[in-house]
Amino acid sequence: MSRIKEVLVLHHSHLDVGYTHPQPVLLEMQKKYIDQAIHMCELTEDWAEENKFRWTCESSYPVIRWLETANEEQIEKFGRYLRGGQMSISASFMHTTPLVTAEQLAKMLYPIKTLRNQFGIDIKTAIHHDVNGQPWPYSQLLLDAGVEFFIMGINIHFGGIPLTRPSAFHWQTPDARKLLTFNGEHYSLFSQICNVNAKDTNIMAEGLAKYLEKIDSNPDYPFDFVYLTATNLPLYDNNPPDRELAGLIKRWNEESREQTISFVTPEQLYTRVKKHEAQLSVHSGDWTDYWNFGSGSSAKETKLNRHTKQGMKAVDLLNAFQKENDPSYIQVEKQAWEQIHLYDEHTWGAFNSVTDPDHLDVRIQWMHKAHYAYLANSLTSYLLGVQMEKLANNPLQSEEPEGIMILNSSSATVMHDIHIPASFTTQGRHLSADRMRQALTNIELKHEATSYGVIELPPFSWRKIPLHTLQEAEWSKDITITEGSIETPFHKCSFDPSTGRITSLFDKITNWEVLDQSSPWSLFQYVQETIDPTYQSNHRSTIFPRDVEKGNNSISVWNHDWQARRQSYSRMKSCRVERNAHSASLFVCWDAPGVDDLEQKFTFFNYRTDIEMKVSYHKQDITTPEAIYFAIPLNVKEWRCHYDTAGQFVELDSQQLPGVCRDYITVDKSVSVYDDLHGITLVCPDAPLVQVGGFNFGKEQKSIARSPNPLLLAWPMNNYWDTNFQARQPGYSSFTYLLSSIQSFEPEVVMPTAVQAVSPVFTVPVVACKEEETGQFIQIIGSGIQAFDVMPSGDGSGIVVRLSNCTTKQASAQLQFPNRMIKTAYRTNALEEVQSEITGIQNNTLMISLEEKGMLHLHVVFES
């Protein structure tokens, strides 16, 4: 006799935006599935409770789209079945990757409020199937949105398994709250193990008995039920409701078998699990994702989308303080964020994208996926152009501009080297429409251009400067260039002009050699990694020999011992140094395997402590397994590492859940590697993938070895996935990284450094600019607290400011809004629902205090 008395089956369609069908097709199909599920609920409404058909909308995005076209009768039925427990909606918007930012995650939870209000239901559960993790701050935001139960159903194909499954535990958030979490089996497993397509209850019993033997053998499993999910095979993904499953389950239950099988909603599962919450373990840390190495298969689009998000942060800030009420503008803003979200969703393309990369269907799906990034960028360009023209108070048509306006939309102080594009001073007519041709998010500053001086821009500030006051900057005397070296007040870089190799990077502030000079690798050295054909076949299955049966039983098949061939430059083509008023740049051009026209540029500044490292090349059209790295050999000993995800720092190993990905990480902005005396921070504005400690792909490490002198690897490109992601990405690519030295890891110092490094400073002409003007939207006095999101409030009455404490201690700050009087302010949840009014506002200042790694949502209303 098994101790398991019930089998609870959650029936759903797994949402992949792509993979099985072109994206526009499946999104329409997902809407139809809701209608089909409503019909099945009608057919079984009078059945016994254990037999009733139940359907869960796994993501809210298809529901929101369905509501746009559904008729009143269907909406009424949907609401009735939601309230009656035959249908359910997950709080999850879509299945995202760790490319998402904290403000994105907050925005994607807003449909919860809409759906709760429309249908009078509690949405307290969130589901993520397929994906291998979520950024740690997501747990905070879920709780802040009233979500109390979190379900995961990981696919371990090229992935991993945290803890054990199935199991439930309390996921401790960064601010030490607890989110009840069910670590479930691979989605669709009920349909698989019971072979429901055979329509034979005896076959079901055989498969189920085998599965329950595994559960019964686990003495730590605390429940008298098992929870599994069902899709409609052969469609594991984007599947419709199974029209025969309810009848099959009803027949099973009528046969009085040992276990009862019944459909379940996530709310019903929550009720069952909650009864045991006192005996469940607590685990704290980041749910670090395995799958996102795939984002390196479309590095150009990933870079573009990251830049677009920085543009949208500026759009939201400006819109908060100079509200744009044009319905067309509002619709474009909504569409821009939707496209950003869709690019960061976990599906990249067709199921045969690697096995048949030239297939028309593969091309079609990739065009749709890439279009999300390009459309979002163009829409953001329009929105930002409108807001910048408004802030500059520019007319639609004029003669030559009189000045420039510079905007720092970030929460960090920025030192900015002023450059004036030639188009700003062209004689004759100037049009607003002409100025908006250039996407401000896509301009890459060239430090070799004429400098008009370095200025300091406070957080959330702008400055208008008349052109006639700007003078070409004199060349600074604190930059020294000799044969084979560049020296600034902060660093001395030594290199061999005959080979191009950087031999030393000396930090003058801490008297430290940054590089491990015994390493075979040099600073930012190009590495092409492939499978070594002298040992193994040159196929992705060499790294991950997939086995579905083992995967369904949570047995890893990673080949930890796969042999890599790593090659670097074959010839230096040229080496030169160029000088600017406030910087000097080393340019080295190379021949190298896998790429053409490889150029690396290292820029050293006299006013900034970071080093800008740029690389560009033409990628060759290669479809066999390959990765590109840039190696940084570090001179640190007993080292530690912190990286940030969704705006919060995580310590490698110690602040990650057991069994999650450590071989590689996706950074929101930065990664820091340091010992007790020295260290570095690498900021990654373009390409988020990093490996720490060495070449780790495929090792499935439970912890990272702390060998002295680790390699830090920037990892912009790979095509290692065997499905879904692109097999190739030929053509021109360029990436920027910023390297700075640190004496110790101080979150309140590293976070602003990273924020300013990823946040562009936007410059536009100003038509009427007789004298200099300055302005600041928000002033935060205090360290450790960052405003990661500023936008108009949903009700139009004020602004929303989201704050986070990135430190491990309580932090306090004063929040002011220069030239604006605070009428009232509220603490809200993540959905802008008021929790309490903030009292004691003194001298037009909000006094803010946040606990360790805490998060705060504010709604501020100003006097008219």
C-alpha positions in Angstrom: 0.0 0.0 0.0 1.3 3.4 -0.9 1.1 6.3 1.6 -0.1 8.4 -1.3 -3.9 8.7 -1.4 -4.5 11.3 -4.0 -3.0 12.4 -7.3 -3.7 16.1 -8.0 -3.5 17.1 -11.6 -3.0 20.7 -12.8 -4.1 21.0 -16.4 -2.7 23.9 -18.4 -1.2 25.0 -21.6 2.5 25.7 -21.3 3.1 29.1 -22.8 6.1 29.3 -25.2 6.0 32.4 -27.2 7.3 30.6 -30.3 8.8 27.1 -30.6 5.8 25.1 -31.8 4.2 27.8 -34.0 5.0 31.3 -35.2 4.5 33.7 -32.4 1.4 35.6 -33.8 -0.2 32.2 -34.5 0.2 30.7 -31.1 -0.9 33.9 -29.3 -4.2 33.7 -31.1 -4.4 30.0 -30.4 -3.8 30.6 -26.7 -6.9 32.8 -26.7 -8.9 30.1 -28.3 -7.8 27.7 -25.6 -9.5 29.8 -22.9 -12.8 29.5 -24.8 -12.2 25.7 -25.1 -11.5 25.4 -21.4 -14.7 27.3 -20.6 -16.6 24.9 -22.7 -15.1 21.9 -20.9 -16.0 23.5 -17.5 -19.6 23.8 -18.7 -19.7 20.1 -19.7 -18.5 18.9 -16.3 -20.0 21.6 -14.1 -22.5 19.1 -12.6 -20.0 16.3 -12.1 -18.7 15.2 -8.6 -16.1 17.6 -7.2 -13.2 15.1 -7.7 -14.1 14.7 -11.4 -14.8 18.2 -12.5 -12.6 19.6 -15.3 -10.4 22.4 -14.1 -8.1 24.6 -16.1 -5.3 26.9 -15.1 -4.2 29.8 -17.2 -0.4 29.4 -16.6 0.4 33.0 -17.5 -1.7 36.2 -17.4 -0.5 37.6 -20.7 -2.8 35.4 -22.9 -5.7 36.2 -20.6 -5.2 40.0 -21.0 -5.1 39.5 -24.8 -8.2 37.3 -24.6 -10.1 40.0 -22.7 -9.5 42.5 -25.5 -11.7 40.6 -27.9 -13.9 38.2 -25.8 -17.6 38.9 -25.8 -19.6 39.6 -22.6 -21.1 36.1 -22.4 -17.6 34.5 -22.5 -16.3 37.0 -19.9 -19.2 36.3 -17.6 -18.7 32.5 -17.8 -15.0 32.9 -17.3 -15.6 34.9 -14.2 -18.1 32.4 -12.9 -15.6 29.5 -13.3 -12.8 31.5 -11.8 -14.9 32.2 -8.7 -16.2 28.7 -8.6 -12.8 27.1 -8.6 -12.9 25.4 -12.0 -10.5 27.9 -13.6 -7.6 29.8 -12.3 -5.1 32.5 -13.4 -1.5 32.5 -12.4 0.1 35.8 -11.3 3.0 35.2 -13.7 2.8 37.4 -16.8 5.0 35.1 -18.9 8.0 32.9 -18.4 10.9 35.2 -18.3 14.7 35.0 -18.3 17.1 36.6 -15.9 17.5 39.3 -18.5 14.6 41.1 -16.8 15.2 44.1 -14.5 13.5 44.8 -11.2 11.2 47.4 -12.8 10.2 45.0 -15.5 9.3 42.3 -13.0 7.1 44.9 -11.2 5.4 46.0 -14.4 4.7 42.4 -15.3 2.7 41.9 -12.1 0.3 44.8 -12.8 -2.3 42.5 -14.6 -2.9 40.9 -11.2 -4.6 44.1 -10.0 -6.7 44.3 -13.2 -7.8 40.7 -13.1 -8.6 40.8 -9.4 -10.7 43.8 -9.7 -12.6 42.6 -12.9 -13.5 39.2 -11.6 -13.5 39.6 -7.8 -10.9 36.9 -7.2 -7.8 36.4 -5.2 -4.8 35.7 -7.3 -2.3 34.5 -4.8 -0.3 31.9 -6.8 2.4 32.2 -9.5 3.6 29.5 -11.8 6.8 29.2 -13.9 7.2 26.0 -15.9 10.1 25.1 -18.2 12.5 27.9 -17.0 15.3 27.0 -14.6 15.0 29.9 -12.2 14.0 33.4 -11.3 16.0 36.4 -10.0 16.0 36.5 -6.2 14.2 39.9 -5.9 11.2 38.4 -7.8 10.3 36.6 -4.5 10.0 40.0 -2.8 7.9 41.5 -5.6 5.6 38.5 -5.6 4.9 39.0 -1.9 4.6 42.7 -2.4 1.9 42.0 -5.0 0.0 39.7 -2.6 1.2 36.4 -4.1 1.7 33.8 -1.4 2.5 30.6 -3.2 5.0 29.9 -6.0 5.2 26.8 -8.2 8.1 25.8 -10.4 8.2 23.0 -12.9 11.7 23.0 -14.3 12.8 21.3 -17.5 16.3 20.0 -16.9 17.2 19.7 -20.6 20.5 21.7 -20.5 19.4 22.6 -17.0 19.6 21.6 -13.4 17.5 20.8 -10.3 17.6 22.8 -7.2 17.2 20.8 -4.0 15.1 17.7 -4.7 11.8 17.4 -6.4 9.0 17.1 -5.9 9.3 19.1 -2.7 8.0 22.2 -1.0 10.0 24.7 1.0 10.0 28.3 2.1 12.0 30.5 -0.3 13.5 33.2 1.9 13.6 36.5 0.2 16.5 39.0 0.2 14.8 40.9 3.0 14.2 37.7 5.0 10.5 37.1 4.4 9.3 33.7 3.3 7.5 32.7 0.1 5.9 29.2 0.2 7.2 27.4 -2.8 6.5 24.0 -4.5 9.4 22.6 -6.5 7.4 20.5 -8.9 8.2 17.9 -11.5 8.7 18.7 -15.2 5.4 20.0 -16.5 3.3 17.5 -18.5 4.6 14.6 -16.4 1.2 13.2 -15.5 0.3 12.9 -19.2 3.7 11.2 -19.8 3.9 8.7 -17.0 0.2 7.7 -17.3 0.3 7.6 -21.1 -3.1 9.2 -21.2 -3.4 9.0 -25.0 -3.8 5.3 -24.7 -7.1 5.9 -22.9 -6.5 2.8 -20.8 -6.8 3.1 -17.0 -4.7 -0.1 -16.5 -1.9 1.5 -18.4 -2.4 4.6 -16.3 -2.1 2.5 -13.2 1.1 0.8 -14.3 2.8 4.2 -14.9 1.5 5.7 -11.8 2.5 2.8 -9.6 6.1 3.1 -10.9 6.2 6.8 -10.1 4.7 6.4 -6.6 7.3 3.8 -5.8 9.9 6.6 -6.1 7.8 8.9 -3.9 7.2 6.3 -1.2 11.0 5.6 -1.1 11.6 9.2 0.0 11.1 9.4 3.8 11.3 13.2 3.7 8.3 13.6 1.4 5.7 15.1 3.8 2.4 14.8 1.9 -0.2 12.1 1.4 -0.7 13.3 -2.2 1.3 13.9 -5.3 1.0 16.9 -7.6 1.6 16.6 -11.3 0.7 18.6 -14.3 -1.0 17.6 -17.6 -0.6 19.1 -21.0 -2.2 17.7 -24.2 0.4 15.5 -25.9 2.0 15.4 -28.4 2.0 19.2 -27.8 4.0 19.6 -24.6 3.9 23.4 -25.3 1.2 25.7 -26.5 -1.3 22.9 -26.1 -5.1 23.1 -26.0 -7.2 21.5 -23.2 -7.4 17.7 -23.4 -11.0 17.1 -24.3 -10.8 13.4 -23.2 -8.9 13.8 -20.0 -11.8 14.6 -17.8 -13.7 11.5 -18.9 -10.6 9.3 -18.4 -10.1 10.6 -14.8 -13.9 10.1 -14.1 -13.6 6.5 -15.3 -10.5 5.9 -13.1 -12.3 7.2 -10.0 -15.4 5.1 -10.7 -13.1 2.0 -10.6 -12.4 2.6 -6.9 -8.6 2.4 -7.3 -6.2 3.0 -4.5 -5.6 6.6 -5.4 -8.1 9.2 -6.3 -7.2 11.4 -9.3 -8.7 14.9 -9.5 -8.0 18.1 -11.3 -6.6 20.8 -9.1 -6.1 24.6 -9.4 -3.0 26.2 -7.9 -5.2 27.7 -5.2 -6.3 24.2 -4.2 -2.7 22.9 -4.1 -1.8 25.9 -2.0 -4.4 25.0 0.6 -3.1 21.5 0.8 0.6 22.5 1.0 -0.1 25.2 3.5 -1.3 22.7 6.1 2.3 21.4 6.3 4.1 24.7 6.1 5.4 24.4 9.7 7.4 21.3 8.9 8.9 22.6 5.6 12.5 23.7 5.4 13.7 27.2 4.6 16.2 28.0 1.8 17.6 31.4 1.0 19.2 32.6 -2.1 19.1 33.3 -5.8 17.3 30.8 -8.1 20.1 31.2 -10.7 19.0 30.1 -14.1 20.7 27.5 -16.3 19.0 28.3 -19.5 19.9 31.9 -20.2 23.2 31.0 -21.8 21.0 30.9 -24.9 20.7 34.7 -24.9 24.3 34.7 -26.2 23.0 33.1 -29.4 21.5 36.5 -30.4 24.0 38.8 -28.8 23.2 41.8 -31.0 19.5 41.8 -30.1 20.2 41.1 -26.5 22.5 44.2 -26.4 19.9 46.3 -28.2 17.1 45.3 -25.8 19.3 46.1 -22.8 20.0 49.6 -24.2 16.3 50.0 -25.0 15.4 49.3 -21.3 17.8 52.1 -20.2 16.0 54.4 -22.7 12.6 53.4 -21.3 13.8 54.2 -17.7 14.5 57.7 -18.9 11.1 57.8 -20.7 9.3 56.8 -17.5 11.2 59.3 -15.4 10.5 62.2 -17.8 6.9 61.2 -18.1 6.5 61.2 -14.3 7.5 64.8 -14.1 6.1 66.2 -17.4 3.1 63.9 -17.9 2.2 63.1 -21.5 -1.6 62.6 -21.8 -1.8 62.0 -25.5 -3.7 58.7 -25.9 -1.4 57.8 -28.9 1.7 58.3 -26.8 0.3 56.2 -24.0 -0.5 53.4 -26.4 3.1 53.5 -27.8 4.6 53.4 -24.3 2.5 50.4 -23.4 3.5 48.7 -26.7 7.2 49.4 -26.1 7.2 47.7 -22.7 5.3 44.8 -24.1 7.9 44.3 -26.8 10.7 44.5 -24.3 9.0 41.8 -22.1 8.5 39.6 -25.1 12.1 39.7 -26.1 13.1 38.7 -22.5 10.6 35.9 -22.5 12.3 32.5 -22.4 11.4 31.3 -26.0 13.8 32.3 -28.8 12.5 30.4 -31.8 11.6 27.2 -33.5 12.1 23.7 -32.1 14.3 22.9 -35.1 16.3 26.1 -35.0 19.6 24.2 -34.6 18.9 20.9 -36.3 17.6 22.6 -39.4 18.8 26.2 -39.2 18.0 27.1 -42.8 14.3 25.9 -42.6 11.8 28.6 -43.5 9.9 28.1 -40.3 13.1 28.7 -38.3 13.6 31.9 -40.2 10.1 33.0 -39.7 10.1 32.5 -35.9 13.5 34.2 -35.5 12.2 37.2 -37.5 9.3 37.5 -35.0 11.6 37.1 -32.0 14.2 39.6 -33.2 11.4 42.0 -34.2 10.4 42.4 -30.5 13.9 43.9 -29.8 13.9 46.1 -32.9 10.4 47.4 -32.5 10.8 48.1 -28.8 14.0 50.1 -29.6 12.3 52.2 -32.3 9.2 52.9 -30.2 11.5 53.9 -27.3 13.4 56.2 -29.6 10.1 58.0 -30.4 9.0 58.2 -26.8 12.4 59.5 -25.6 12.6 62.0 -28.5 9.2 63.4 -27.6 10.1 63.8 -23.9 13.5 65.3 -24.6 12.1 67.8 -27.0 9.5 68.7 -24.4 12.1 69.1 -21.6 14.3 71.3 -24.0 11.2 73.3 -24.8 12.1 73.1 -28.5 9.7 74.4 -31.2 8.9 72.1 -34.1 10.9 74.3 -36.5 13.6 76.9 -36.0 17.0 78.1 -37.1 20.2 76.9 -35.5 20.1 75.8 -31.9 21.7 78.0 -29.3 22.7 75.3 -26.8 22.7 71.7 -25.7 20.8 69.8 -23.0 22.3 66.9 -21.1 20.2 64.5 -19.1 21.4 62.0 -16.5 18.3 59.9 -15.9 20.0 57.5 -13.6 20.1 57.3 -9.8 23.9 57.8 -9.7 26.2 60.8 -10.1 27.9 60.9 -13.5 31.0 62.5 -14.7 30.4 63.4 -18.4 32.8 64.4 -21.1 30.9 66.9 -23.3 30.9 66.3 -27.0 28.9 68.2 -29.6 27.7 66.3 -32.7 28.2 68.2 -36.0 24.5 68.0 -36.7 23.8 70.3 -33.7 25.6 73.3 -35.2 24.7 72.9 -38.9 23.6 76.2 -40.3 20.1 76.7 -41.6 16.7 75.3 -40.7 16.4 72.7 -37.9 13.3 70.5 -37.4 12.2 68.6 -34.3 11.3 65.8 -36.7 14.8 65.7 -38.1 16.4 65.6 -34.6 14.3 62.6 -33.8 15.7 60.5 -36.6 18.6 59.4 -34.4 17.7 56.9 -31.7 19.3 58.3 -28.6 19.7 54.9 -27.0 21.8 53.7 -29.9 24.5 56.4 -29.9 27.9 55.1 -28.8 30.2 57.8 -27.5 33.6 58.1 -29.2 36.1 59.5 -26.8 38.4 60.5 -29.6 36.0 63.3 -30.6 36.6 66.9 -29.6 36.0 67.4 -25.9 34.4 70.5 -24.4 35.2 69.6 -20.8 34.1 67.3 -18.1 31.0 68.1 -16.0 29.4 66.4 -13.0 25.7 65.6 -13.3 23.8 64.8 -10.1 21.3 61.9 -10.2 18.0 62.5 -12.0 19.2 65.9 -13.4 19.6 67.9 -16.5 21.6 70.8 -17.6 21.2 73.3 -20.5 24.4 74.9 -21.7 24.7 77.7 -24.3 27.0 76.7 -27.1 28.9 80.0 -27.0 30.1 79.2 -23.5 31.7 75.9 -24.5 35.4 75.9 -25.3 37.4 73.1 -26.6 39.1 71.4 -23.6 42.8 71.6 -23.1 44.6 68.3 -23.1 45.2 67.2 -19.6 48.8 66.8 -18.4 48.1 63.8 -16.1 48.0 61.3 -18.9 51.4 60.0 -20.0 52.0 57.9 -23.2 55.3 56.2 -23.9 56.3 53.4 -26.1 54.5 50.5 -24.6 52.5 52.2 -21.8 49.6 54.5 -21.0 49.5 56.1 -17.5 46.7 58.0 -15.9 46.2 59.1 -12.2 44.5 55.7 -11.6 46.3 53.1 -13.7 49.4 52.3 -15.7 48.9 49.9 -18.5 52.0 48.3 -20.1 51.8 46.5 -23.4 54.2 45.0 -26.0 53.7 47.0 -29.3 55.2 44.2 -31.3 52.7 41.6 -30.1 49.8 43.6 -28.8 49.8 41.7 -25.5 49.0 43.7 -22.4 51.7 42.7 -19.9 50.6 44.7 -16.9 47.7 46.6 -15.5 48.8 48.4 -12.3 46.3 50.1 -10.0 48.1 53.2 -8.7 45.6 53.9 -6.0 46.0 50.6 -4.2 49.5 49.8 -5.4 48.3 46.5 -6.9 49.0 44.6 -10.1 45.5 43.6 -11.3 46.5 40.9 -13.6 47.8 37.4 -12.9 51.0 37.8 -14.9 51.7 34.1 -14.9 48.5 33.3 -16.7 48.6 32.3 -20.4 45.8 34.8 -20.9 46.1 38.6 -21.0 43.7 41.4 -20.3 40.5 40.9 -22.2 42.0 38.3 -24.4 39.8 36.8 -27.1 39.1 33.1 -26.8 37.2 30.8 -29.2 36.0 27.6 -27.5 34.9 24.6 -29.5 34.6 20.9 -28.9 37.9 19.3 -29.4 37.4 16.8 -32.3 40.4 14.7 -31.4 38.5 13.6 -28.3 34.8 13.7 -29.1 32.3 14.3 -31.9 31.7 18.0 -32.7 28.1 17.9 -31.7 26.1 19.5 -28.9 25.1 16.1 -27.6 28.7 15.7 -26.6 28.1 18.3 -23.9 24.5 17.3 -23.1 23.5 13.8 -24.3 19.8 14.3 -23.7 17.8 11.4 -22.1 14.1 12.2 -21.6 13.6 9.3 -19.2 16.5 10.4 -17.0 15.2 14.0 -17.2 11.8 12.9 -16.0 13.4 11.2 -13.1 15.6 14.3 -12.3 18.8 12.5 -13.3 21.4 14.8 -14.8 23.1 13.9 -18.1 25.6 16.7 -18.3 28.9 15.5 -19.6 31.1 17.2 -17.0 34.3 16.0 -18.8 33.7 17.2 -22.3 37.0 18.3 -23.9 37.2 21.9 -25.3 39.6 23.3 -27.8 40.4 27.0 -26.9 42.2 29.2 -29.5 43.1 32.8 -29.5 44.8 35.4 -31.8 46.8 34.0 -34.7 48.4 37.3 -35.7 48.5 40.9 -34.6 47.7 43.2 -37.5 48.2 46.6 -35.9 48.7 48.4 -32.6 48.3 52.1 -31.9 47.4 54.7 -29.3 45.1 57.6 -29.8 44.9 60.6 -27.4 41.9 62.8 -26.3 41.8 65.7 -23.9 40.8 63.5 -21.0 41.6 60.0 -22.2 43.9 57.7 -24.1 43.0 54.6 -26.0 45.0 51.6 -27.1 43.7 50.0 -30.3 44.8 46.5 -31.3 43.6 44.7 -34.4 44.0 40.9 -34.8 43.4 37.9 -36.9 41.6 35.3 -34.9 39.6 32.0 -35.4 35.9 32.4 -35.9 35.9 36.1 -36.6 37.2 38.7 -39.1 38.4 42.2 -38.5 38.7 41.8 -34.7 39.6 45.1 -33.0 40.0 45.8 -29.3 40.0 49.2 -27.7 41.1 50.0 -24.2 40.3 53.6 -23.0 41.9 55.1 -19.8 40.5 58.3 -18.3 41.9 61.0 -16.1 38.5 61.7 -14.6 37.1 58.2 -14.2 38.5 55.2 -12.4 37.1 52.6 -14.7 38.7 51.3 -17.9 36.4 51.0 -21.0 37.1 47.8 -23.0 35.4 47.7 -26.4 35.6 44.9 -28.9 34.2 44.7 -32.4 34.4 42.0 -35.1 32.6 40.3 -38.0 31.4 36.9 -36.8 31.9 34.1 -39.3 28.9 32.0 -40.2 29.5 28.9 -38.0 26.8 26.5 -36.9 28.9 23.9 -35.1 29.1 24.3 -31.3 31.2 27.4 -30.4 31.6 30.1 -27.8 33.4 33.4 -27.6 35.0 34.7 -24.4 37.2 37.6 -23.3 39.4 36.5 -20.5 40.5 38.6 -17.5 43.2 36.8 -15.4 43.0 38.2 -11.9 45.6 38.6 -9.2 43.5 37.8 -6.2 43.9 34.9 -3.7 41.2 33.8 -1.3 38.5 35.5 -3.3 34.8 36.0 -3.1 32.3 37.1 -5.8 29.1 39.2 -5.9 26.9 39.7 -8.9 23.7 41.6 -9.2 20.4 40.3 -10.5 17.2 42.4 -10.9 18.9 45.2 -8.9 20.1 43.1 -5.9 23.5 41.7 -5.0 24.0 38.0 -4.7 27.1 36.3 -3.3 28.3 33.4 -5.6 27.6 30.1 -3.8 26.6 31.3 -0.4 23.6 33.2 -1.6 22.4 30.8 -4.2 19.9 28.0 -3.7 21.5 24.5 -3.7 21.6 22.9 -7.2 21.1 26.1 -9.2 23.5 27.3 -11.9 27.0 28.3 -10.8 28.8 27.5 -14.0 27.7 30.8 -15.5 25.6 33.8 -14.3 23.5 36.5 -15.9 24.4 39.9 -14.4 21.9 42.7 -14.4 24.8 45.2 -14.4 28.0 44.0 -12.7 30.1 41.3 -11.2 32.8 41.8 -8.6 35.7 39.4 -7.7 37.8 40.4 -4.7 39.9 39.2 -1.8 40.7 41.0 1.5 43.0 43.5 -0.1 42.0 44.0 -3.7 39.5 43.3 -6.4 37.7 44.4 -9.6 34.2 45.1 -10.7 33.2 44.3 -14.3 30.2 46.2 -15.6 28.4 44.6 -18.6 26.1 47.0 -20.3 25.8 45.0 -23.5 26.3 41.3 -22.9 25.2 39.9 -19.5 26.8 36.4 -19.4 29.8 35.8 -17.2 31.8 32.8 -16.0 33.7 33.1 -12.7 36.8 31.1 -11.8 37.5 29.5 -15.2 35.9 27.9 -18.2 32.9 26.2 -16.5 30.3 25.4 -19.1 28.9 22.0 -18.7 30.5 21.2 -15.3 27.3 21.5 -13.3 29.2 22.6 -10.2 27.6 22.6 -6.8 30.1 25.2 -5.7 32.9 27.2 -7.4 36.5 26.2 -6.5 38.3 29.1 -4.9 41.7 28.5 -6.6 44.0 31.6 -6.5 44.2 33.9 -9.5 40.8 33.1 -11.0 39.8 33.8 -14.6 36.8 36.1 -15.0 35.3 35.5 -18.4 33.0 37.9 -20.3 30.9 35.6 -22.5 29.1 37.6 -25.2 28.4 34.8 -27.7 27.7 31.1 -28.0 25.5 28.7 -29.9 25.6 25.7 -27.5 21.8 25.1 -27.2 20.5 22.2 -29.3 17.0 23.7 -29.8 15.1 26.9 -29.8 18.0 29.3 -29.9 19.9 30.4 -33.0 22.6 28.2 -34.5 24.4 31.1 -36.1 24.8 34.9 -35.8 27.1 36.0 -38.6 28.0 39.7 -39.2 29.2 42.7 -37.3 29.0 42.8 -33.5 30.4 45.1 -30.9 30.4 45.0 -27.1 31.5 47.3 -24.3 32.7 46.3 -20.8 33.9 48.5 -18.0 36.5 47.4 -15.5 37.3 49.2 -12.2 39.5 48.3 -9.2 38.1 48.1 -5.7 39.8 47.7 -2.4 36.8 45.9 -0.8 33.3 45.1 -1.9 31.0 47.8 -0.6 27.5 47.5 -2.1 26.7 51.2 -1.5 29.8 52.1 -3.7 29.6 49.3 -6.3 25.9 49.8 -7.1 26.1 53.5 -8.1 29.3 52.7 -10.1 27.4 50.0 -12.0 24.3 52.1 -12.5 26.2 55.1 -14.0 28.2 52.7 -16.2 25.1 51.2 -17.8 23.0 54.4 -17.9 23.6 56.6 -21.0 23.8 60.3 -20.7 21.5 61.8 -23.4 22.4 65.0 -25.2 20.1 67.0 -27.5 20.2 70.5 -29.0 18.3 73.3 -27.3 16.9 76.0 -29.7 16.5 78.8 -27.1 19.4 78.8 -24.7 20.6 82.3 -23.7 22.0 81.2 -20.4 22.8 78.0 -18.5 20.0 76.2 -16.6 20.0 73.2 -14.4 17.3 71.0 -12.9 16.9 67.9 -10.7 13.9 65.7 -10.5 14.8 63.7 -7.4 17.4 64.0 -4.7 18.3 61.1 -2.5 20.6 62.0 0.4 22.1 58.9 2.0 24.0 55.8 0.7 22.9 52.3 0.0 19.4 53.2 -1.2 18.7 53.3 -4.9 15.6 54.4 -6.8 15.4 51.7 -9.4 12.0 52.8 -11.0 10.4 56.2 -11.3 7.2 56.5 -13.3 3.8 58.2 -13.4 1.2 56.6 -11.0 -1.5 54.6 -12.6 -4.3 56.9 -11.4 -2.5 60.0 -12.8 -2.4 61.7 -9.4 1.4 61.6 -8.8 4.5 59.5 -9.3 5.6 56.1 -8.3 9.2 55.7 -6.9 10.5 52.2 -6.1 13.5 52.0 -3.8 15.8 49.2 -2.8 18.5 48.8 -0.2 21.5 46.9 -1.8 23.4 46.6 1.5 23.4 44.1 4.3 22.5 46.6 7.0 19.7 49.0 7.6 19.9 52.1 5.4 18.3 55.5 5.7 17.9 58.3 3.2 16.1 61.6 2.7 14.1 61.9 -0.4 13.4 65.3 -1.9 11.9 66.7 -5.1 13.5 70.1 -5.9 11.1 72.8 -6.9 8.1 70.6 -6.1 6.0 70.6 -2.9 4.9 67.2 -1.6 1.2 67.2 -0.9 1.1 63.6 0.5 2.9 60.3 0.1 1.9 56.7 0.6 3.6 53.4 1.1 2.1 51.0 -1.5 2.5 47.4 -2.5 4.0 46.5 -5.9 0.6 47.2 -7.6 0.3 50.8 -6.3 -2.3 49.8 -3.7 -2.0 52.0 -0.7 -0.7 50.4 2.5 -0.3 53.4 4.7 0.2 57.2 4.5 3.6 58.5 5.3 3.3 61.1 8.1 5.9 63.5 9.5 7.0 64.9 6.1 9.5 67.7 7.3 10.9 70.5 5.2 9.4 68.9 2.0 11.5 65.8 2.7 10.5 62.1 3.0 12.6 60.3 5.6 13.1 56.7 4.3 14.5 53.7 6.2 14.9 50.3 4.6 16.0 47.0 6.3 18.7 44.8 4.9 18.1 44.3 1.1 14.6 45.8 1.6 12.4 47.2 -1.1 9.9 50.0 -0.9 7.2 51.3 -3.2 6.1 54.9 -2.8 3.3 57.0 -4.3 4.0 60.7 -4.1 1.5 63.4 -4.8 2.6 67.0 -5.4 0.9 70.3 -4.8 -0.6 71.7 -8.0 
